[in-house]
Amino acid sequence: MSVTFSAGLTGEPVNMNNANAAHVLSALGYYETYGAEDAGLFLGRVLLALALAPQDAGRPAAGDGRYIDCGRPQGYTQERLMQLHGLAATAQASGRRVTWG
């Protein structure tokens, strides 16, 4: 399963698997894997997360025989925050909200 961030505009939405989306949303101060926010407020959270977040060291893949967590490569959080920055800036300029779910 995955979580998609969008503003209903043309262009690529930002898509992440559930575990990585939960990690990025936590860095933004959101704790639900679905929601909507004013683009300007979302952009502010992205900028704050980028300013406060140290370089993401990543996380190795792991599994227990039933479930596989594909992990997260080094720098993943910052890369995704930069993508969300672009999405939020475009949404703000267009008067749109950022949604995810």
N, C-alpha and C positions, 0 to 999 in steps of 0.2 A: 504494500500500500504506500501511498505517497501523499504529500501535502503540496498544493500548488498555490503560489502567491501570484496575484493578478490584479490588474486595474481595469479590466475589460477593454483594453486598448489593443491596437495591432502591435505585433512584435511578440517576442518570446516571453511567456510567463516564466517564473522561477519555480522549479520543481525539485523537491527533496524527498528522500524516504522518511518515514515517520520518525525514526530515532534521531536522524540528523536535523529534521525540522524542529523537533522538540528541543534539541540543544540550541539551535539558533534562536528560536522563539524565547527560550529562557534568557539568552543573552540580551534580548530586546525587552525583557520584563513581561512577557506574555506567557501564560501557562495553559492555554487551550490550543489544540491543533486545528482550530477553526475560529474565524472571527473576521472583523472588518474594522478599519480605523481610518480617520481622516488622514490624507496623504501627508500633510504637513506635520502632524503629530507622529506618524510612523517614521517619517524622515528624521525627525528629531531623535527618536529612539535609536535609529540606525547610526546616526552620527555619534551619539553618546556611547553606544556599544563599541563602535570602532575606536573611540578615544580611550575607553577603559579596558578593552580586551587585549590581553597579551597575545602573542603569536600562538595560534592553536597548534599544540604538539601532535594532534591527531589521536587516533585510538585504533589498535590493531583489531582485525576481524576475530570473531569468536563464535563458538557454537556449542550447543549442548546435545546434539543429536536430533533434536526436533526443530530447533530454531537457529538460524544463522544471522548474526549481526555482521554486516559487511565492513564495519569499522568506519573510520573517517581519516582521510589523508591529512598530512601536515598542512596547515594554512587554510583548511577548509572553511572554518568559520569566517575568517576575514574575506575570503573569496566570495562567499555567499552574501555577506553583509554588503560588499561592494555591488553585487548584482541587485540586491534589494534597494540600495541607494539609488541606482539608476532607475529602477521601477518606480520608487516613491517620488523621485524628482519629476519624472514624466507624468505621473498621476497628478501631482500637485499642479503642474503647469496646465493640465487639462481639466482641473477641477474635479477629479475623480477620487474615489476612496480606494485604499488597498485592501483586498480581501485575501483570505487564505483558508484552506480547508481541503 
